[in-house]
Amino acid sequence: MNYRTSMALCLVLALGGQSDQAHSSSPAEEITAENWTEKAGFAPDLGLLDVKAVAKIDKKNAEACQALLPSGMRLLIDKFGLELRLTAYQKVHPSDGYIDATNEYRGQARLLDIGKAYNRRGIEGYVAGLPFPGASTGREVAWNFQYAYGGDDGEATYSVYWVSATSGVEHNEEWKLSQIRGTGRTDVEPIPEIESFAKKGVQGAGLTYALAPYDKKGFGAVYFRSIEPRDGQGHTYVPSMRRIMKNSFGTRGDSWNGTDLFFEDVRGYSGYPEWMNWSLQTKTTVLLPMHSGVQLGKK
């Protein structure tokens, strides 16, 4: 079966290897929604693909577009017939509040030398917004990812599908997710933090629970992410057992919800910057799913 999505030119920072020295560039020009990509990260190379001439990428032209395709995406095209519908580049930026906070606190965040310690915080002076606009080192990029824009408080309904390349949709579940950002808030009062969260050292909290199918309905978990580098703490409710279990959410490298995906495949690296050595390997422009307009549900 063919899978379709809408793709747009985006940018990617590749990280890995040994740690590098901290250096932050703080351009004098104010960061706005219009120049966010250029000032906060780097601008994609729009000359790599003419979306007017190439409206779709499939097996026929994938080789010509190889430079823009991550290896996993190329595999899906060649082996499973994935087709990528293309759309013209559109600027992506966070909320006005997050941009304002980035300007207000720019230059205050500082990286700390914690040596090989894994339980000490490796940054000081951060309040809200993007800590290191125009990041030039791997550690700065890692901290930008840690505090990337994700809204303050929110609730979403999402679906999970188990899809076979031969038989189509085999199973699906529907879930509800509620989240509260405890610190680094930029849009919803109280700003920049919830005092009770900050006093307890809580960066944020989340609640997720199953809505369907019937045999999984009610299964849920509430979890808390700490400001200091340590695994998240929380509780899980299992309806069939009628029990609440306290547990640690150290789920890096584990299967997510019984699928073929890792937790990192869903939201990216879920640890703390202090737990890895980071270096900036390269900057490149690739295709990513954006502006697809896909609606929730089986159709």
CORJOZI-V500248 format. One record per residue. NEAR is the number of other C-alpha atoms within 8 Angstrom. Layout:
# CORJOZI-V500248
near->NEAR
near->NEAR
This chain:
# CORJOZI-V500248
near->7
near->7
near->7
near->8
near->9
near->12
near->14
near->14
near->12
near->10
near->12
near->8
near->10
near->9
near->10
near->10
near->7
near->7
near->9
near->9
near->5
near->8
near->8
near->12
near->9
near->9
near->6
near->4
near->4
near->6
near->11
near->7
near->9
near->7
near->8
near->12
near->12
near->8
near->11
near->12
near->10
near->9
near->7
near->9
near->6
near->8
near->5
near->6
near->7
near->8
near->9
near->6
near->5
near->9
near->9
near->8
near->13
near->12
near->10
near->6
near->8
near->11
near->7
near->6
near->10
near->8
near->6
near->9
near->10
near->8
near->6
near->6
near->8
near->11
near->9
near->10
near->13
near->10
near->6
near->10
near->12
near->11
near->13
near->11
near->11
near->12
near->9
near->8
near->8
near->5
near->6
near->6
near->8
near->8
near->9
near->7
near->8
near->14
near->14
near->9
near->13
near->14
near->10
near->6
near->13
near->13
near->9
near->8
near->13
near->9
near->8
near->8
near->5
near->8
near->4
near->4
near->7
near->7
near->8
near->9
near->10
near->10
near->9
near->9
near->7
near->10
near->9
near->14
near->16
near->15
near->16
near->16
near->13
near->11
near->14
near->10
near->14
near->15
near->13
near->14
near->13
near->10
near->11
near->12
near->7
near->8
near->10
near->8
near->9
near->4
near->10
near->12
near->9
near->8
near->8
near->7
near->8
near->9
near->10
near->8
near->9
near->9
near->9
near->8
near->7
near->5
near->7
near->8
near->9
near->9
near->7
near->10
near->11
near->12
near->13
near->12
near->12
near->11
near->12
near->10
near->13
near->14
near->14
near->12
near->15
near->13
near->10
near->8
near->6
near->7
near->10
near->11
near->12
near->10
near->6
near->6
near->13
near->12
near->7
near->6
near->9
near->14
near->13
near->13
near->13
near->11
near->11
near->11
near->12
near->14
near->12
near->10
near->10
near->6
near->5
near->10
near->11
near->10
near->11
near->11
near->11
near->11
near->12
near->12
near->11
near->12
near->7
near->8
near->12
near->7
near->10
near->11
near->11
near->12
near->11
near->12
near->12
near->11
near->10
near->4
near->5
near->7
near->7
near->8
near->7
near->8
near->8
near->8
near->9
near->6
near->6
near->10
near->7
near->7
near->10
near->9
near->4
near->5
near->8
near->6
near->9
near->12
near->14
near->11
near->7
near->7
near->7
near->7
near->6
near->8
near->7
near->9
near->11
near->12
near->8
near->6
near->11
near->14
near->13
near->12
near->9
near->7
near->8
near->9
near->11
near->12
near->12
near->8
near->9
near->7
near->7
near->8
near->4
near->4
near->4
near->7
near->5
near->3
near->3
